[in-house]
């Protein structure tokens, strides 16, 4: 199947009726085999471009199959929205992916590589007799609508940051390391000058591991914008029966010292309450999902201390609760802030606002006009969002981010 360059793709962002009919007819088949297709795609991609696995893609997510499932969800969801007139245009769903791509330095030149191996995988899995020229043309159009939308979004993000596409990494010196009682590590790096960012945004950090691979991970900023320092929080990920240990987070815990140099990107991310002066906020998090919420609280304390903010957090226990002390300090500094926490391992003392078990909003008064921000694992985000919708909170007021590659599973 020929590779079409982005500049020759139609950029209108719509499928014509002929293509839409073909996509609608073949979507069930593509969706039923998407796991096989993406597995074949990544084998071909990394077989021909091993540097992408070593230096760009998250090897831990690949080992678990998480990245494959994320790609599968994105393609199927994007196509479904394109052909269903009752659903919003899928361009509205791409902001999270665009910000993540910009934080990794993805450029337009990489999209034809993905196209080549993705369509080769489709043909290999479904067979050339199924992937006729008509079918290939229709799905080619789906791919390039998605790719061109992302390329344009990423181009705008790079322009807003004042850099050339992909030029987002800076080698910065570590000026402070603080080990939080929860096991998280707070890392501060010095920048060349004042760096502005929006509360809730993150940076990508590049680390060269002992085997020579340069792995990238994204960590939320927990400092205030506009200074010559960036502080981000790293929660080391231990191995479990189902997942390997976090390569970068554990390297940082074991090796990073003050004075070391790190590759750190400019800040990106779209989970931020930048336009919400005067509106009540609800910040709900689980585990290390608390870190962007702490960043938001830092900004509120510095710039909008009178904001009405309701903070909700769930964790395994009070000892595993990341940045717990700082969270309490910030809430105490905000006169209209409140805090409720849920600890899965139980509660050892009767403390107001501390509850046993999983987060349950049945006894929590969430303002109907609040803007709600959720961050945590997929199960947590989906469960809390369901509770909010059932209580009548408008879906457009609920903003979500997962600390995983499966953001599309939320839409």
C-alpha positions in Angstrom: 0.0 0.0 0.0 1.6 3.3 -1.0 2.5 5.9 1.7 0.8 9.2 1.2 2.6 12.2 2.6 0.7 14.6 4.9 0.9 17.5 2.5 -1.0 15.6 -0.2 -3.9 14.6 2.2 -7.1 16.4 2.1 -7.2 18.7 5.1 -10.9 19.6 5.3 -11.4 17.2 8.2 -14.5 15.4 6.9 -15.3 12.2 5.2 -17.3 12.3 2.0 -20.4 10.1 1.8 -18.7 7.4 -0.2 -15.8 7.0 2.3 -18.2 7.3 5.2 -20.3 4.5 3.9 -17.3 2.2 3.5 -15.9 3.1 7.0 -19.4 2.4 8.6 -19.6 -0.9 6.8 -16.1 -2.1 7.8 -15.8 -0.5 11.2 -17.2 -3.6 13.0 -14.6 -5.8 11.3 -11.7 -3.4 11.9 -12.8 -3.0 15.6 -13.1 -6.8 16.1 -9.5 -7.3 14.9 -8.0 -4.0 16.1 -5.9 -5.7 18.9 -4.4 -8.0 16.3 -3.8 -5.1 13.9 -2.1 -3.0 16.5 0.1 -5.9 17.7 1.2 -6.5 14.2 1.7 -2.7 13.7 4.1 -2.3 16.6 6.0 -5.4 15.7 6.6 -4.0 12.2 7.3 -0.5 13.5 9.8 -1.4 16.1 11.3 -4.1 13.8 12.2 -1.4 11.3 12.7 1.4 13.7 14.1 0.0 17.0 15.2 3.5 18.0 11.6 4.5 18.5 11.1 1.9 21.2 14.4 2.7 22.9 14.1 6.5 22.7 10.5 7.6 22.3 7.9 4.9 23.3 7.3 3.8 26.9 8.8 0.3 27.1 6.8 -0.4 30.2 3.5 0.4 28.5 4.6 -1.7 25.5 5.4 -4.7 27.7 1.9 -4.5 29.3 0.1 -3.9 26.0 -1.2 -0.6 27.3 0.1 1.5 24.3 -1.4 -1.0 21.8 -4.8 -0.7 23.5 -4.6 3.1 23.5 -3.9 3.2 19.7 -6.8 0.8 19.1 -9.1 2.9 21.1 -8.1 6.1 19.4 -8.6 4.7 15.9 -11.9 3.1 16.6 -13.2 6.1 18.5 -12.0 8.6 15.9 -13.7 6.6 13.0 -16.9 6.2 15.0 -17.2 9.9 15.6 -16.4 10.7 12.0 -19.3 8.6 10.6 -21.9 9.3 13.3 -23.6 12.7 12.8 -25.0 12.6 16.3 -21.5 12.6 17.9 -19.2 15.7 18.1 -16.5 15.9 15.5 -13.5 13.9 16.8 -11.1 16.8 16.4 -12.6 17.9 19.7 -11.2 14.8 21.4 -7.6 15.2 20.3 -6.3 17.9 22.6 -4.9 15.5 25.2 -3.0 13.5 22.5 -1.7 16.6 20.9 -0.3 18.0 24.1 1.4 14.6 24.9 2.8 14.5 21.4 4.2 18.0 21.8 5.7 17.1 25.1 7.5 14.2 23.5 8.7 16.3 20.5 6.6 14.5 17.9 6.8 16.1 14.4 4.9 15.8 11.2 7.7 13.7 9.6 6.8 10.8 11.9 3.2 10.4 10.8 4.0 8.7 7.4 6.1 6.1 9.2 3.1 5.2 11.4 0.9 5.2 8.3 3.2 2.8 6.4 3.3 0.2 9.2 -0.3 0.6 10.3 -1.7 -0.1 6.9 0.7 -2.9 6.3 -0.6 -4.5 9.5 -4.2 -4.0 8.4 -3.6 -5.8 5.1 -1.6 -8.6 6.8 -4.3 -9.2 9.5 -7.4 -8.8 7.3 -6.0 -10.0 4.0 -5.7 -8.2 0.7 -9.1 -9.7 -0.5 -10.8 -7.8 2.4 -8.7 -4.6 2.2 -9.7 -3.7 -1.3 -8.6 -0.5 -3.0 -11.9 1.1 -1.9 -11.6 0.0 1.7 -7.9 1.2 1.8 -8.8 4.6 0.4 -11.6 5.2 2.9 -9.5 4.2 6.0 -6.5 6.1 4.5 -8.7 9.2 4.6 -9.6 8.5 8.3 -6.0 8.2 9.2 -4.9 11.4 7.5 -7.9 13.4 8.9 -6.7 12.3 12.4 -3.0 12.9 11.5 -3.6 16.3 9.9 -5.7 17.4 12.9 -2.9 16.4 15.3 -0.2 17.9 13.1 -2.0 21.2 13.0 -2.6 21.2 16.8 1.0 20.3 17.6 2.2 23.0 15.2 0.2 25.5 17.1 1.5 24.3 20.4 5.1 24.6 19.3 4.4 28.1 17.9 2.8 29.2 21.2 5.9 27.9 23.0 8.1 29.9 20.6 10.1 26.9 19.4 10.5 25.0 16.1 8.5 21.7 15.9 10.0 19.1 18.2 12.6 21.5 19.8 11.2 21.1 23.3 14.0 19.5 25.3 16.4 21.5 27.5 19.3 20.1 29.5 18.7 21.5 33.0 20.6 21.1 36.3 18.9 19.6 39.4 19.0 22.2 42.2 17.0 20.3 44.8 15.7 16.8 45.6 13.2 16.2 48.4 12.0 12.7 49.3 8.3 12.8 50.3 7.2 10.5 53.1 4.9 8.7 50.6 7.9 7.7 48.5 7.4 10.4 45.9 10.5 12.4 44.9 10.2 16.2 44.4 12.8 17.3 41.8 13.6 21.0 41.1 15.6 22.1 38.1 17.0 25.5 37.2 15.8 27.1 33.9 17.6 29.8 31.8 15.0 32.3 32.9 11.4 32.7 34.1 9.2 29.9 32.6 5.5 30.4 32.4 3.0 27.5 32.4 -0.6 26.8 33.3 -1.5 25.0 36.6 -1.9 21.3 36.1 0.6 21.1 33.2 3.5 18.6 33.0 7.0 18.2 31.6 8.5 15.2 29.9 11.8 14.0 31.4 14.4 12.0 29.5 16.7 9.6 31.3 19.4 7.5 29.7 19.2 4.0 31.4 22.0 1.6 32.0 21.3 -0.3 28.7 21.7 2.9 26.8 18.0 3.5 26.0 16.7 7.1 26.5 13.3 6.7 28.0 10.8 9.5 28.4 8.2 10.0 31.1 5.8 12.9 31.9 5.6 14.4 35.4 3.2 17.1 36.8 4.6 20.4 37.8 3.9 21.3 41.5 5.6 24.7 41.5 4.4 28.2 40.7 4.7 29.6 37.2 7.0 32.5 36.2 10.2 31.6 38.1 13.5 30.3 37.0 12.8 26.9 38.7 10.5 24.0 37.8 9.6 21.4 40.4 7.9 18.2 39.4 6.9 15.1 41.4 8.0 11.6 40.6 6.2 8.6 42.2 8.3 5.4 41.8 6.4 2.5 40.4 7.2 -0.8 42.0 6.8 -4.1 40.1 3.6 -6.1 40.5 2.4 -9.5 39.2 0.9 -7.7 36.2 3.3 -4.9 35.4 7.1 -4.3 35.5 8.6 -1.6 37.7 8.8 1.9 36.4 12.1 2.3 34.6 12.5 6.0 34.8 10.9 6.6 38.2 13.0 4.0 39.9 16.2 5.3 38.2 15.4 8.8 39.6 14.7 7.4 43.1 17.9 5.4 43.1 20.4 7.7 41.3 19.3 11.3 40.9 21.4 13.8 42.9 21.6 17.6 43.2 23.9 18.9 40.5 22.9 16.2 37.9 21.7 17.2 34.5 18.3 16.1 33.1 16.6 16.5 29.8 13.4 18.3 30.6 10.8 19.7 28.1 8.8 22.8 28.0 5.5 22.4 29.9 2.4 21.1 28.1 -1.0 19.7 29.1 -4.6 20.7 28.8 -5.9 19.8 32.3 -5.9 23.3 33.8 -8.4 25.8 35.1 -6.9 28.8 33.3 -10.2 30.5 32.6 -12.1 29.9 35.8 -11.7 32.9 38.0 -14.9 33.3 40.0 -16.2 29.7 39.4 -16.1 27.0 42.1 -13.7 24.2 41.5 -13.7 20.5 42.4 -10.3 18.8 42.3 -10.7 15.0 42.6 -7.7 12.7 42.5 -6.4 9.3 43.4 -2.8 8.3 44.1 -0.2 10.2 42.2 -3.1 11.9 40.4 -2.9 14.4 43.2 0.2 16.0 41.7 -1.5 18.2 39.1 -4.1 19.2 41.7 -1.3 20.4 44.0 0.0 22.4 41.1 -3.5 24.0 40.7 -3.7 24.7 44.4 -0.2 26.4 44.3 -1.5 28.7 41.6 -4.7 29.4 43.4 -2.8 30.3 46.6 -0.6 32.7 44.7 -3.1 34.3 42.3 -6.7 33.5 43.2 -6.8 32.7 46.9 -10.5 33.5 47.3 -11.6 30.8 44.8 -14.1 28.3 46.2 -12.4 24.9 45.8 -13.4 21.5 47.0 -10.5 19.0 47.1 -11.3 15.2 47.1 -8.6 12.6 47.2 -8.5 8.8 47.4 -5.5 6.7 48.3 -4.5 3.4 49.8 -3.6 4.9 53.1 -2.4 8.2 54.7 1.2 7.0 54.4 1.0 6.5 50.7 -0.8 9.8 50.0 1.7 11.8 47.9 2.4 15.4 48.9 -0.1 15.1 51.8 1.5 17.7 54.0 1.8 20.3 51.2 -1.8 19.6 50.2 -2.9 20.3 53.7 -0.8 23.5 53.9 -2.2 24.9 50.7 -5.8 24.2 51.7 -5.2 25.9 55.0 -4.0 28.9 53.0 -7.2 29.1 50.9 -10.1 30.5 53.0 -12.8 28.9 50.8 -11.2 25.5 50.4 -12.3 22.1 51.9 -10.7 18.7 51.9 -12.2 15.2 52.0 -10.0 12.0 51.7 -10.8 8.3 51.4 -8.3 5.7 52.5 -8.8 2.2 51.1 -6.9 0.5 54.0 -9.3 2.1 56.5 -9.1 5.0 59.0 -7.1 4.8 62.2 -8.7 7.8 63.9 -11.9 9.7 63.7 -10.9 12.8 61.8 -13.4 15.2 60.1 -13.2 14.8 56.3 -11.4 11.4 56.4 -13.4 8.4 55.2 -12.7 4.7 54.9 -12.9 2.8 51.6 -13.2 4.1 48.0 -14.3 7.6 47.1 -18.0 7.9 47.5 -19.7 11.2 46.7 -23.1 10.4 48.2 -22.4 12.5 51.3 -20.5 15.3 49.5 -22.2 18.5 48.4 -20.8 19.1 44.9 -21.9 22.5 43.5 -24.0 22.2 40.4 -22.0 25.0 38.7 -18.6 23.7 39.6 -15.9 22.9 37.1 -14.6 19.4 38.1 -11.1 18.1 37.4 -10.4 14.4 37.7 -7.0 12.7 37.6 -6.0 9.1 38.5 -6.2 5.6 37.1 -8.9 4.6 34.6 -11.1 2.8 37.1 -11.1 5.8 39.5 -11.8 8.4 36.8 -14.6 6.4 35.3 -16.2 5.6 38.6 -16.1 9.2 39.9 -17.3 10.6 36.6 -20.2 8.3 36.7 -21.1 9.4 40.2 -20.9 13.0 39.1 -23.1 12.6 36.0 -25.7 10.6 38.0 -25.9 13.6 40.4 -26.7 15.9 37.5 -23.3 17.5 37.0 -23.1 18.4 33.3 -20.6 16.3 31.4 -19.0 19.3 29.8 -18.1 20.5 33.3 -16.1 17.3 34.1 -12.5 17.4 32.8 -10.4 14.2 33.0 -6.8 13.0 32.7 -5.4 9.6 33.1 -1.8 8.8 34.1 -1.8 6.1 31.4 -1.9 6.0 27.6 -5.6 5.1 27.6 -7.2 8.6 27.6 -9.4 7.7 24.7 -11.1 5.1 26.7 -12.8 7.9 28.6 -14.6 9.3 25.6 
